[in-house]
Amino acid sequence: MEIKEMLNLARVPSILMLGVVYVAYVLIGGVVFWKLEGDLGQKDISLLLTSKKKLLRTYACLNQDGLEEVAQVVHDASKVGLSLKGNYTTDGFWKFTSSAVFAATVVTTIGYGNISPSTTAGQIFCVFFAVVGIPLNMVVLNRVGKYMLAIERNISDFLEGKTGRRRCTRFFVHLVSYLSGTVLFFVVPMIVFQQHEGWTYAQAIYYCFITLSTIGFGDFVADSNPDKAYPEWYSILMASWIFFGLAWLALLVNHSIDILERLNNHFKQRFSGQRQEEESGSAETDTPDTQVEEDEEIKKPPVTQ
């Protein structure tokens, strides 16, 4: 009973260690972002203040209140997807295709934040839609991921039967699966977004990962520029890419978690094995039998000649 209690207590430091590593990782990330983006953010603020003063000097009839009204108009126009560059109107964000993509970002918890329901009825419906849609999305993605994994295993088993090499075959199939998914869900969309959105390749690949990981900052959002005319298939392609890309990335994350857990179990077994060897070694040097023999030798009367 004491050994089991000691083993249960031994798990607590490992949990604390994992928590310390997690917090340290987050804090290190915060420091890196602070150093990389902090100075640039201060420069951006200085440039914006300089541009504001220049704008007020250029347009003498525009005071602080007028500037705030103009900024509000620009903000409201960007929220509904209207362009202020020309004397024309567009359909805005809330056309059918864009609304369908928005619904997909709700149930997948991406939530770019570039558009959101403004009516009370729309906000209430969004709550109930998300409550039902998020679990449904998780179930469907889990099922699609299992089908992907089953296809991968079937291919692996087929090749194993032909070659007779299990480890090499599984490694090869996993590698081909990862590379194919990377090309299909990152490289090809990166090229499409670069051509239709005018982003750089770095911005496009950044957008792909931020979207498929459901982080969804909203600094880059495809199919949302009111000054561009997108083809009808563009929104359908985006929705399909998001759905299957999420399933593939979830499968990749599960593979990574499995690898980390196997490594953790390997190190645990090695550590517990060394511990058992040390305990068994100490037990052999001081066993009850040897202790009894030593006591008997002590109790024996001295031999007289």
NORHU-V228602 format. One record per backbone hydrogen bond with DSSP energy under -0.5 kcal/mol. NH is the residue of the N-H (numbers start at 1). CO is the residue of the C=O. Records with the same first field share a line. If there is no record, write none. Layout:
NH->CO + CO
//
This chain:
5->1
6->2
7->3
8->4
9->5
10->6
11->7 + 8
12->8 + 9
13->9
14->10
15->11
16->12
17->13
18->14
19->15
20->16
21->17
22->18
23->19
24->20
25->21
26->22
27->23
28->24
29->25
30->26
31->27
32->28
33->29
34->30
35->31
36->32
37->33
38->33 + 34
41->37
42->38
43->39
44->40
45->41
46->42
47->43
48->44
49->45
50->46
51->47
52->48
53->49
54->50
55->51
56->52
57->53
58->54
59->55
60->58
62->59
63->61
67->63
68->64
69->65
70->66
71->67
72->68
73->69
74->70
75->71
76->72
77->73
78->74
79->75
80->76
81->77
82->77
88->86
93->80
95->93
99->95
100->96
101->97
102->98
103->99
104->100
105->101
106->102
107->103
108->104
109->106
110->105
111->105
123->119
124->120
125->121
126->122
127->123
128->124
129->125
130->126
131->127
132->128
133->129
134->130
135->131
136->132
137->133
138->134
139->135
140->136
141->137
142->138
143->139
144->140
145->141
146->142
147->143
148->144
149->145
150->146
151->147
152->148
153->149
154->150
155->151
156->152
157->153
158->154
159->155
160->156
161->157
162->158
163->159
164->160
166->164
169->165
170->166
171->167
172->168
173->169
174->170
175->171
176->172
177->173
178->174
179->175
180->176
181->177
182->178
183->179
184->180
185->181
186->182
187->182
188->183
190->186
191->187
192->188
193->189
194->190
195->191
196->192
197->193
198->193 + 194
199->193
204->200
205->201
206->202
207->203
208->204
209->205
210->206
211->207
212->208
213->209
214->211
215->210
216->210
224->221
226->224
228->225
230->228
234->231
235->231 + 232
236->232
237->233
238->234
239->235
240->236
241->237
242->238
243->239
244->240
245->241
246->242
247->243
248->244
249->245
250->246
251->247
252->248
253->249
254->250
255->251
256->252
257->253
258->254
259->255
260->256
261->257
262->258
263->259
264->260
265->261
266->262
267->263
268->264
269->265
270->266
271->267
272->268
273->269
274->270
275->271
276->272
277->273
278->274
279->275
280->276
281->277
282->278
283->279
284->280
285->281
286->282
287->284
291->287
292->288
293->289
294->290
295->291
296->292
297->293
298->294
299->295
300->296
//
